[in-house]
Amino acid sequence: MIATMEGKSYSDSLELIGIQYRPELVILNSPEDGKKLKIPFTGETALQGRQKTYYAVIVAPSSGEVHQAVEVIVADLHEELQKAAPPISEVKH
């Protein structure tokens, strides 16, 4: 099941991961936000959106079928965001 967390704010939600919430996958706004998590994770994958890069973090210790499912979700998110992102020549710096 895929579900979202609805906290008071993004930063409040980060503080509850590992305490109140125990997800297998977390999508972060920045790599620095991973340091705020109170759970171990196995690395992060950058997901380039139209105007922003997000960071998918697979939470440890996900294993077996759950881990494989999370990897598929991250790959699919990456693929869909690539389709939605403008070509590199259109990106303004």
Helices and strands as residue ranges (DSSP letters): H 10-16, E 25-28, G 31-36, E 41-48, E 53-59, H 64-84, G 88-90
